[in-house]
Amino acid sequence: MSDQAIDRTELPIRRPPFQGVVERTLDGSQPDWNYVAPLSPPEGAPNILLILTDDAGFGNPATFGGPIRTPALDRLAAGGLMYNGFHVTAMCSPTRAALMTGRNHHAVGFGMVSEFAGPFPGYSAMLPKDCQPFVKTLQGNGYSTACFGKWHLTPDHMQGPGGPFDRWPNGLGFDYFWGFLGGESGQFDPVIIENNTAIGVPEQEDFYFPDAMADKTIKWLHSVRAHDTAKPWFTYFSTGCSHAPHQVLAEWADKYKGAFDQGWDKLREETFERQKRLGVIPADAQLTPRPEEMPAWDSLNENQKRVYARQMEVYAGYSENTDWNIGRVLDAIEEMGDLENTLVILVWGDNGASMEGTLTGTFNEWTMINGLPLTDEQQLQLVLKWGGLEAWGTEMMAPHYSAAWAWAGDCPFQWGKQVASHLGGTRNPMVVHWPQRITGQGGLRSQFTHVTDVGPTILEAAGVPQPARIDGVEQQPMHGTSFAYSFADPSAPERHGQQYFEILGNRGMYKDGWWLSWMMPRTPWKVDPETIKAFAPGVWDPASDPAELYYLPDDFSQAKDLADQHPEKVRELQELFWREAEKYHVLPLLGGLTTFFGMTPPLPTQTQFTYYGDVENVASGMIPKIFNHSYTISAELEIPDGGAEGVIVAEADHLGGFSLFVQDGKLKHTYSFVGVFEYKQESATPLPTGNVSVRMEFAADGPKPATGGQVTLYVNDEPAGGGRMEHTVPVRFTGYAGMDIGRDNGMPVDRSYADKSPFAFTGTVKKVVFDINPHPSGEHEQELHEHAHQALAGHAITA
Amino acid sequence: MSDKHKDVLIAAYLFEDLAKQDFDAVLKLAEQKTITVEGVVLVQKDADSQVHVVETGDHLGRKGATIGGGVGLVVGLFAPPLLAATAAGAAAGAVLGKFAKHRLQSGIAEKMDTALPPGSGGVIAVYDTDGADAVDKALANAIKKSVAHIDGTSAKELKAGLAEAQAGMGG
């Protein structure tokens, strides 16, 4: 069937009409071989490689003047086009939702991240069926499709083997998926998901996720080409880098030894000069000043300077490694002869560089997420505890650099991730490469473009329309505008003339060159109750937040606030923002999520969880909620003659988690309070053999956040040991590490069995039962529930 | 030797050169007689938790002192096994035992053993307690400091025992 004869406006595409002849027997029948041919995209449709990196700033990659060597990005820019007016939403899931669907993030339920499914249309974290990703359109038109790396669009509570799977990558248009579903992953010990199955933590010693991700991508591309020499493919290469934990082999980080000793103030000036020299920012652009919340580099002591410099060395090495892996994928495509007709769109960062490491940076990002503010001195002591500076970037830490490095990486703009009101959070480098179609290689494009434009651009390039219906569901039109018009003409008038921005109360409104910045007065890395209190319902009036006004054609970096000179323009854009907010389900503004106070979900009814002995890799967001109150873990074991050893149940690792295990014949329990404190208890005597029941009871001091309490170990219902835990984790142990029965996959909770990891139980774990309902009263239960919900919101802010 | 109560201080460092800088600063206080010092030792704990003495300083602020006298007291309170190579005979065993017992009973052992994680550097000093403020200021680059105490009489006894063992007289 010819291209023209295919109606691509409705998916799935109808089977073609049979063009042959059918008689009673083969005698006289005429075959129609087109009837069995697979559906193909329009003739000449390109392969498409969409690359998205994570938590990175406009001023990070060398291609855009930054200090991090990015030869693959250079190569694409030299053979394609650079865009310096491209925008994202200022946060992970929201950008990804807008990228995949071509619709504004709130309109598809992603005003927030997938860890936090809220009870309003703009914050549900549930991609609606009437806004299907453009990938589904490509797949339905005959593309082979695959996604590698970070996904972050499946609601946190739907990431188990029970599904539902319609919001996993395979349910949204991808033939193949290999990566992780959440917002972050360890680079050395990820819990890998392949299609709809958690395949767990790789056990090979030299495993490094970013390298493996490129290997998997190349292998898939080779396989597709081996199957069909001409079939177009779509690959979404979505790196976990450069999100925390910043982990990379020392050989990458050491390439930058000494490169940041000059500090963030000087680095920003150097980047700014290079940006001008390269022409990626206008000659008249101004460098915006350091926020007063951040210290001057010169004010730091020697220890701070050295530790902070290493933080940035690791981040830079981590990022350069990702560029190297992008280069490997490009090489493979070139080797297959496919690069000429491959449209590559590379966006460096799903939001600006992340300030969530707080001012000090942190050895473990989960200290901040659990509301444990650490002083600079404490951070240094914990760095010392976990192996010193050499361990920064290894699996021994889950590090994140100082917020001031993020600010430097967002050069020349103000602020960074989360701050949707300013370009530091929203403007990221983009490069487009398509040798067969793009002439004028090495050119710069400055039209206003937005992440919702990527989907429409790809569909235009593929020559397929936005479908009116998919699977019988009428589709909402995409909100973005194709920027393919800019490929040939650097001075073409921009077509995306208006765009709202909003994340957690930080607002921006762009229209025809004007940008209203309406930032809520909250420092991005502060999520403590005192700070959040100011944004509670009835307290915070978003309309009274101070507004700034910039005219970008004359002021590339938002350095000259014109609000006082043009109050009428401020009012106009403010009113436009509220209209857009209503139209796209931005309301109610969350204001640091305080509007959810008092709006906690119904209390869960399940309080007992039973795991049989072969359960592994329970998603970190789906483990029983043992936080902030008493709980019990009991297990039924079979211990052979001669005894047994190994893990009964374990969650996460030494930087936060728990393990109930048998070692040296004794029952032991280790609890890591986010790597700051470890509590260990053990039975006084060895376990008997045969059928043995063991139990760990935590009797909380009271149902309250981070409560201390008493642990008692029981063997066959007799007390066998115990001890006190002064603090417990109030929110969550980890962003990715799973819970396992009968073993401790990935990094161990207790380093004493690290040499035997995963320390599988040598007897039999018949089952493990969690009881999380020993609350003393319904009132306490409700209080804790509200706390947990708010705390989860705190976590979601940083995902 | 002073009979005053003494501080046994251990300071932990991320960087060896900064530890050395502070080590020199404390020795200077001793040399200037701003404080009364028994001894100061610069150590490194390797990844396997083995402690290595990098440099020593005595009560007069002189570097390179042998592990005897005040320096021996410092080393013995921190890591008694390091004394083994400096003493001989039956008295050596006895004095090591005394150090070990004192460390345990005074609580010094617990503090000392946890103060320096593997891979870190440290400065250990024993000095009269009234010099605490000056020493604290001198150790400007320390990441963490732990202080234990020892009375003057015990310090004197331990030093005497060590001297005896090191002279080999008890053999």
Interface residues (C-beta under 8 A of the other chain):
Chain A: N301 E302 N303 R306 V307 E377 L380 Q381 V383 L384 K385 W386 G387 G388 L389 E390 A391
Chain B: A12 L14 F15 L18 P117 P118 G119 S120 A140 N141 I143 K144
